Every structure is written in C-alpha cells, then in structure tokens.
Amino acid sequence: MITHDVRAHRSKDNLKREDQLAWKIAEVAADPVEVDAEATDMIINRIIDNASVGIASLNRGPIKSARAMANAHMRSGGASLFGLPADHTVCAEWAAWANGTAVRELDFHDTFLAADYSHPGDNIPPVLAVAQQCGKDGKALLRGIATGYEIQVNLVKAICLHEHKIDHIAHIGPSASAAVGTLLGLDTEVIYQSVQQGLHTTVTTRQSRKGEISTWKAFAPAYAGKLAIEAVDRCMRGEGAPSPIYEGEDSVIAYILNGRTARDKGESPYEPAYHVPLPGKGEAKRAILETYTKEHSAEYQSQALIDLAFRMGKEVEGRGGFDKVKSIVLHTSHHTHYVIGTGSGDPQKMDPNASRETLDHSIMYIFAVALQDGEWHHVRSYAPERAKREDTVRLWHKISTVEDPEWTRRYHSHDPNEKAFGAKVVVTFEDGSELVDELGIANAHPFGARPFARAEYINKFKTLTDDILDASESARFLDLVQQLPDLSAEQVKQLNPVAPNGYLVENSAKGIF
C-alpha cells in the first residue's frame, strides 16, 4: 500500500493531475490486476448477502416506489430488478436505484467502520447493473466490485465525513464511479473525470441520518450509485469534471472538510489534511476482506450489543425481572454515543412512535428489545406494537450511553486484535446491586465467536427469502452466483433472484414518471 498525503491547494499551485487523489484512485481502478481467490470468495458472499436483504425488502414501501420509478425507464437489453424476470429490463442507472434501495432498506448488509462509516456493499448494485446492460462477464464483474470495495474502504480509513456532518454517501460516488470504470476497462483519464463527477454530485449533509430519520436513508446510497453511472456515461462521451475535486481551492477539502475547519480556527486550510492508503501498481485489491456483514438488522454499532443483550437478558430475569432495573448505562465509543446513543441529543430516539429508520439508529430501543426478547427480527422487532409496549418503553427510557475514551481508542485502533465496536454495560437494580458485562465485537464478525463464512451467508439468504422465493429459484441463484468467475455475460444477466408473480405488489401512488 502507498499512503498519499492529500491537502487543499491554491489554484495558482496548478496541481498536476498525477498528484491529485482522484487521479491516483483512477490509476488503481485502471490497473488490470486479477482478483485473488480469497477476495473472490468474499465477493460471492456479499452478492449473496445483498440478494438476501434485497429480496426480503421487496414489498416494503420505499422499494415499491423505487421499482415503480425504474419501471418507467424500460430498456431492451438493460439491467434487471430484484424479484423480476431477467427479460424485464430497465436502464442501468434505474436498476441501480431500485436494487440499491432494496439492499439498504433493512440496514442489514455489510459494513466497514474506521475514520468514517460505510456500507461498501452499496457498490454492488451499480456495478452489476452496468455489467448486465453492457454485456460483461463474471470475471469483469469481480474486478469491478473489488475496485469499489478497495476505494471506499481506503477513503473511509482516511477521510472522516461525519465530523463535518457530511453523509457517508460522498465516498460511494467516487468508489462506484471507479468500480464501473474497472468493469468497463476504461482508461485512467475517463475514470479520473468520472471519480471527480461522482464526488461532486454526491456531497450531501448528514441530516438524512439525524433526528426524525425518513425513508430517504435507504434511497441515499442508491442515489449515489445512480449518479456514479451517469457520471461515467458522461465522461465516456468526453465530458470533464470540476477539478481538482478533492484539493481545489474552493473544493471539498478546502470548504467542506478539514480545510474549512482550519480556516474557522484561523489556521491555514492548505496544510496536510488526510493520508489516504491505496494499492500500488500490480497490488491485489483485497480491502473487501477487512469488511464484515450483519447478523442482525440494525446499525452495525449495535451488533455486539444485541449479542450482549441476549446474554444479559437471562441474568436480568434471574434477578427479579426488567421492572427491577433502575438504570442501564452503556459505556461505549464516541461514534456509538453520538450517532445511535443519547449523545446524539435526538429525542426521536426515545419515541415509541418513531419510524423504523429512527429506531434502528437508537441503541437504547434496540438494547431494551433485545434484552426482553432474546432475539432480533428484521420485522417483528420494529413493529409499531412492539415499540409501544408499555414495559418496553419503561425499560427503554432507563437506558443511556456515555463515551468511554478506551472504547473510542479501540474503535479507531488499526490493530485488528483490539479494534472493537461494542461497549461495557452496567445494569443497576433498585436494590443497588449491579450486573456488569461487556462485548467488543459481534459474534458474526471475522474475529467473533461465530464468524460468518459461506454457510452462514447461505443460511441468511434462505432465512430471509424462503417464504418469498420458490425453492428451485433459490437453488438456481445460489448455484449460479458461486460460479461467478466463470460466468458468461448471458449468465451475469441472470444474477438477480426472481420472485413468484403474485408476490410483487406495485406502488399504486402516482409520480411524474
């Protein structure tokens, strides 16, 4: 890996393209290195994972809306949609929109946490859609997806968007643009322009994940994927982009990220700001192996705490039950406290009438329900009647979070043996006694008690889709995807599972399209 120092520059510096981060990203994307066996296996796992959660969400409101919009843009020889036959095709950017929304809706696919947050599996829908429309085979699809993960993971390691209240989809725009460039075998110049357009069009504020969280939370990453495809299309036609997009005097670093912060402090915005690692020429793209999926349908920083709640719930019951609890304090990292904890200052996170999107970003709600139920279900655990249960509300409102510097340090550690996303939990009972336990990483994490491997990904797929897909269709998809490196272009077009005709209910509401 090569670490690139990135900072804002004055226009008069005339920063050479070769010294710009977007160019370096494009060079990585244009490098024709093969995907190794270990990364190939994980890419297959993540395609299965995306299909699991995408199929499970098909008849939820946002997905019906996204699919209705996509169906207004039919294209012969285009890309297919989750649940619909392979010969039902729409324009690739709209397939990425509908399928990306389906993948994100349940907040149940893969994650990578470092300086910032990410769901790198969001790169798969746009790359797969373009592969289907442009007739690319399984090997090309593998290379494209590997690039998407590589770029997004390394941007997330180095550039924190959250501290500047910018949504993490700003890392998807460049990564998905680069990924599509790799898939299509584009040259460095075209990918460079595409990466710049991809970033420029996807810088949005973090309000989509704050306060009263709406259904846009699922649409936002799909929007970035859609815009990435459009950016590549424009640049393939010879169009350019705002440049240099990261380092420019009025661009992202200078006026949105660390350069702006430095300026606000009366300091120079042109000092070194970020240190971005990227593979060198000929180096394999293996960043996907640093990512991890979810066993439970909730924000990733709650995964270990759900597992811990299962363990502690039995002990709480053994001490007289949940009504004997006086308080529960989760000692955790800065990110967990301020994003999904009481440090956020969001009263909506304690509201029994809150949206599902808000509840899955409330560790107080999640921990209370997991304690009481000893299970977590992607539908039942968020049902309105579950959220409004009086004994749950009482327990929920006794839970708070505090930042613990040690958990923050472990969250940001580069040592995989101590990196952690959990908490220490202190349950205080009415009689003054305490129950204390902690868990650093989720059971399904690569270093957890029960790491996910191919069998677990397949089991997750079957658990989420067996009541939706016919057994023969489930078997067909699973057999096909596990042959990914050898798939022909025609077989890549068959990679989306097809649901029975009677299952899909379209949105009857009307829009513009």
N, C-alpha and C positions, 0 to 999 in steps of 0.2 A: 504494500500500500504506500502511496505517496501522499503526504499531507500538504495541502495547498493553503497558504495564508491569503485571506481574502479581506479586502477593505474597500471603502469608498475612495474614489479618485475625482479630482477636479477635471473638468472637460479638457482643459489645456494640457493635462498629462498625456492625452492621446494614447490611452492604454491599449497595447497591442492585443489583438484577438487571442493570440496564443497564451496570454497572461490572464485572460478572463475565465471566471468559473464556468460560464455557460459553454465556452469552447472546450474546456477540459472535460466537462460532462459529455459533450458531443463526441470527443475523441474516445472516451470509454465506450459509448454506445456504438460507435462505428468500428470498434475493434472486433474482428471476426473470431474471437476466441470461442472454443466449444464449451458447452455446459457439462461439468463433470457429473459422475454417476450419483454422488450424494445429493448435489443440488437438484438434479433431475428428479430424484425420488421425492424430494420435498415439494417441488413444483407440482408434481402429480397430486400429492397430498392436499395442496392448497386449492387446486382446481376442484377436487372432491369436496373440500370444506366450503368453498364458495357455492357450489351447487347445492349442498345441504341446506344452507341458510337461505339461499335464493329461492329454492322450491318451497321451503317451509313458510315463506312470507308472501307467496303469490297472491293470495286473496285478501291481503291487508290493503287498506285504503291508498297509501302512497304508491304502492306498486301498481294497483289498478289505474291510478292516474298516469303514472309514468308509461305504462304499457299502452294506454289509450293515446297518449301523445305520440309514442313511437309508431303505432299503427296508422297514424295519419301521414306517415312518411314511408310508405311501402316502396320497395325497390327489388326488382327481379335480380337475383344473384347477390343480394346484400347479405346481411347477418341475421341470425335467428335470435329469438327471445326465449328465456326460460319458460318451459311449460308448453310452448307451441311447436308444431312440426317444423322440421328443418327447411321445408319448402315455403314456409311462411316467413318471408324475409323483409327487413326494413333497412334503411340507410344505416351504415355502421355507427355513426355518431349517436343515432337514436337508440340503437341496440345497446350501446354502452350506457346510455342514460337509463333505460328501463332495467337492464340487468344489474347495473351498478347500484341502483336504488334498492333492488331486491336483495342484493348481497349485504348492504349496510343496514337495512331496516331493523333487524333484530339485535344489532350490536353484538354479533355472535361469531365473527370470523377473526382472522389473525391480527396480531398487534406487534409493534416494536416501540419501546419506551427508552428514551435517552435524554438528550437535552430538550427534545420536544416529544410529541406524541405522534403515532401514526398507525394506520391500518394498511400495511403495504399490499394486502390482497386486493385493494381498490384498483391496483394497476391491471389486474387480470381482465375485467370486462372490456375495457377499451382495446387491449391488445388482441383478445380473442375475436372481438367484433371485426377489427380490421383484417385479421388473418382469414376470417370466413369470407369477407367481401372481396379480398384481393387474391384469394386462392393460394394461401401459404400453407405449407405442410407442418407436421408436428415438430420437426427439428427447428424450423424458423420460429414457431410459436414459443418453444422452450427458450430460445435465445432472447426473444423479446421480453418475456416475463422475467428472466434472470436479470436483464438490464433494469427493468422497472424496480425490482426489489433492491438492486445494488445502489441505484441513485437515491431512492427515497431513504433507505436505511442510513446511508452516509450523510445525507443532508440533515436527517433527524439527529444524528450523533453530534453534529457541529453547530447547527443554527437553530436557536430557540425562538420560535414564533410566539409561543404562548405568553412570554413575559411582556411582549409588546401588544398583546390582545389581538393577534392575527391568527386566523383559523389555520389549522394544520393542512388544509387542502392546498395551501400555497406551495407545499412540497410535492403534491401529486401532479400539478400542472407540468413542471419540468420532468419529473420521473416518467410520467405516462407519455409525454412527447418523445423523450429519449427512447423509451421502450418500443414505441411504434416505429421510430427511426431504425432501430436494430432489426425489428421484424421485417421491414421492407428493404433492408440492405442499403439505406440511404448514405450519402457521403457526409463527411463532417460538417461541411458548410450548411447543408439543408437542416441537419439535426440541430446545429448551433442556433440557427434562426428560429427553429421550432421550439426549442427549450426556452428561448427568451420570450416568445409569444406566449408559451404555456404558463410561464410565471406571471407575466404582465397581466394576463386576463383572469388569474385565479387568486389574487391577493384580496382577501375579504376579512372582515373583523370576526372576532370570536363570539359575537352575540348569538350566533347560531347554537352555541352550547352553554348559554348563560341564562339564568332566570327562568322564565317560562319557555322551556325548550319545545319547539314545534316540530312538525314532521319534516321540515327542511333539513334537519340533522341527517336524515337518510339520503336526501337528494343532493346535498352539497358535494360529497366526493364524486358522485356520478356526474355532476355538473362539470367538475374539473376534468374528468376523463373525456367527456364530450368535447369540451373546449380544446383539449390536447389534440384530439383527432382533427378538429377543424384547423388548429394551428399548423399541424403537419401538412394538411392538404394545401393550405395557402402557401406555405414555404416551398412545397414541391412545385408550385406554379411560379416560383421565382420571387415571391414577396419577402420583404425583410421584417425586422422587428425592432422595438426600442432597444438601444444598445449603448453601453454595456448594461444589461438589465440588473445585475447584482451591484456592480461597482460604480455606476454612473453618478454624477454629481447630484442629480435630482431623482435618483432611482431607489431601489428597495432598501439597501443597507443605509444609504445616506439619510433618507427621510422617513423610513418606516421602522427600521430595526435599530441596531446598536449605534449607528451614526447619529440618528435623531436623539437618542438618549444622551450621547456625549455632548451634542450641541445644546441640549436642555440644561446640562450641567456646566455649560460654559467651557467645555473641553473641545478639542479638535475632533471632528467627525471622520477624519482621514487617517486615524491610527489603525493598526491591525485589529480587526474585529472578530474574525472567525478563522478556524483552522479545519478545513474540510478534507477528510481522507477519501481517496479514490484509488481504484486499482491501477497499476502501471500497465503499459502495453504488454499484451500476451498473458496477463494475470487473470486467472479464472474468476468469474463473478459468483461469489459464494455467500453474499450477505443474507440471502433467504434463510440460511442455516442459523442465523442469530435471532430469528423471529419466532413467535410462539402463538398458538391458537388458544381459543377459549373453550372450556368445558361447560361454562355457564353463560347464559345470555344476559350479560351486563358489562358495563365499563370494566376494562381489564384490571384496574387497580382494586376492584372488588373481588377478583377471582380467588385469591388466597384467603380473603376474609370470609367468603362464602364457605370455603372448605373448613376454616377455623370455626365458623358458627355451627356447622354440623356437629363438630366435636364438642363444643362448649354447651350447646343446647341441652344435651342429655344431662350434663352436670348441673346446669341451672335447674332443670326439672327435679333433679335429685335433691336439691336444697330447698324445696318448697314451691317451686314454680316461678313463672315470669312476673307475677304480681308482687313477689317478694324482692324484686330488684329495685334498688333506689336509683342507681345510675350506671351507665356503661360509657367508658371513655376509651376511644381508640387512639393510641399513641402512634403516629404514622408520619409519612414523609410530607414535605411541603406540597408537592403536587396533589397527593391524595387529600390532604386537609383543605386545600384551596379550590380544588376542582370538583370533588364529589363530597366533600365534608362540610362541617359547619363554618370553616374558614372562608367559604365562598360568600357568605352573607346572603344567600338566596333563601328567603322564607318559603319559596315554592318547593324546596327540597324536604319540607316538613308538612306539606299539604296533602291530605288524603284525596283531594280532588285533582291532584296534579296529573299531567299527561304521562303516558308510558315513557316517553323520551326523557321527561324530567326525573321520573322515579329511577330509571336505570343509571342516572347520574346522582343518586342520593345514597351514599353508603349507609346512612342512618336507617333508611327504609329497608335497604337490601339486607343489612345485618339483622334487623328485627325479624323479618320474614324468614330468613334462613335459620335463625335460632329456633323459631317456633315450629317450622315445618320440617326441618331436617332434609329438605330437598329444594332444588331451584328449577322451575319450569318456565320456558320462554313465553308461555301464555298465561297459565294459572297464577304464577307469582306476581303478575302485573294486573290481574283482573280488577276492575273497579271495586267489586265487592270484597276482594282480598285487601285492597289498600284501605278500605273504610272500616274494616273490622275493629271494634272498639278496643279489644285487648291488645291488638297490634299497634294501634295509634298510641295507646298509653305507653307501651314499651318503646316504640319508635321515638317518642318525644323525650325519652330519658337518655338517649344516645347522643354523644357529641364526639368531636375529634379535636386533637391538639397536635401541633407539629413537634416532632422529636428530631433534633439535629442528627442523631445517629441513623435514624431511618431515612432521612434526607440524604445523608452521605452514602448509605448503601444503595439508595435508588440511583444515584449518579455514578456509582463505582464502575470502573472498567474491568474489574476482576469478576468473571462470571461466577466464581465460588462465593462471593459475598453480595453481589447485586441482588436487590430484593424489592418487592412491591407490596409488602404486607404491612403488619402492624403488631404491636403488643396491645392486648385488650384487657382492661381492668373492669370487672363487674363488681360493683359494691352493693351488698344486700342491706335491707332495712335494719338488720341486727348489727351492722358494722363489719361483718365478715366480707372477705374478698375472694374472688376467683380470678386468677391471672393466667393468661396463656398467650402464645404468640406463634405466628407463622409467617415466614419470609416470602415464600414462593408458592404458587398454586400447585396442586397435585399433578396437573396435566403439563406443567412447564417441563422443558427438557431436563432440568435438574430437580424436578419434583418427585413426589412419592410414586406417581403413576404416569410417567411421561407418555405423551401421545406418539404413537407410531402408526403405520399403515392400518393396522387392525382397528385402532381407535378412531381414525378418520372414517373408515368404512362403517363402523358401528354408529358414529354420529350421523352419517348420511342416512343410514337405514332408520335410525330412531326418529329423525326429523321428517323423513319422506315416505315411510312405509304405508301411511294412511292416505297418501296422495298419489304416489306412482304405482302402476302395475308392477308386479314382481319381475316380469320379463323385461320391462323398460329399465328398472333399477339395475338388473343384471347386465343389460346391454351397455348402459352408460359406464358402469364400473369396470367392465371388461375392456371397453374401448379406451378409457382415459389411462388405464395402466399400461397401454401400448404406445403412449404419447410420442416417444422419439421416432417411432416407425410409422406414424400415421401419414397417410396421403392427404393432399389438400381436400379431397372429397370427404374423407373421414373426419377432418377437423370441422367441417360444416355440420357434423352430427354430434358435436360435443355437448350440446345443451339437452338435459333430460326433458322428455315430453310427458305432460300430464294428460289424463283422460279428458276428452272434450267437455264432459259435464262438470269438471272441477272448476274451470276458469270462468269467473264471473266478471264481466267487464264493468267499468265505471259508467253509470248512466248519466252522470253530470256532463254538461257541455262546456267546451272551452273554445278557443279560437280555431284550432286545427280541425 
